Amino acid sequence: MKERKKILTMLVENNYGVTSRVSGMFSRRGFNLDSFTGCDTLDPRFSRITVVVHGDEQVLEQIEKQVRKLEDVIYVTDLTAVDSVCRELMLVKVRVLPENRQSIMAVSSIFHGKVVDVTRDSMIIELTGKQEKLDAFINLLDGYEILEVASTGLTGLERGSESVVPLKGKSL
């Protein structure tokens, strides 16, 4: 069977240990996580967790079923199956001599990157976007020494207001 990627976003109760329980489900069942991100929502009782997983159709179906069964999970959306916006944040530290700064800044600008730190011999560039965009930026830095890269992992939301679950004042 052909492997593919799936992006699942979950609204979960913001209980102590919820991220541990969600990530633990993956390790207990031997599923690999490509990325795992989480944050509070506007309502402090709830958090949003986004996971990126890959596998064949049977594995991906099993992952989604298992996630839906977790006690703290309120709802799950497969962002790969709906119209959605997904992004990742990446910081790239590049060794740069003063005479090369302008060329790095020009490449960063093309990718809507932002220089967030400059020292005598390095720069840190912040970029957001799809993985393909981030990879293309890294490839264009060929010839420069990339010192470090850090990324957040993917996060996303379904487009439109129809999918929003009204939570303000809701008791669960």
HELIX and SHEET records of a PDB file:
HELIX    1   1 VAL A   18  ARG A   29  1                                  12    
HELIX    2   2 GLU A   57  LYS A   69  1                                  13    
HELIX    3   3 PRO A   98  ASN A  100  5                                   3    
HELIX    4   4 ARG A  101  ILE A  110  1                                  10    
HELIX    5   5 GLN A  131  LEU A  140  1                                  10    
SHEET    1   A 4 LEU A  33  ASP A  40  0                                        
SHEET    2   A 4 PHE A  46  GLY A  55 -1                                        
SHEET    3   A 4 ARG A   4  GLU A  13 -1                                        
SHEET    4   A 4 VAL A  73  ASP A  78 -1                                        
SHEET    1   B 4 LYS A 114  VAL A 118  0                                        
SHEET    2   B 4 SER A 122  GLY A 129 -1                                        
SHEET    3   B 4 SER A  84  ARG A  95 -1                                        
SHEET    4   B 4 GLU A 145  SER A 151 -1                                        
SHEET    1   C 4 LYS A 114  VAL A 118  0                                        
SHEET    2   C 4 SER A 122  GLY A 129 -1                                        
SHEET    3   C 4 SER A  84  ARG A  95 -1                                        
SHEET    4   C 4 THR A 155  GLU A 158 -1                                        
END                                                                             
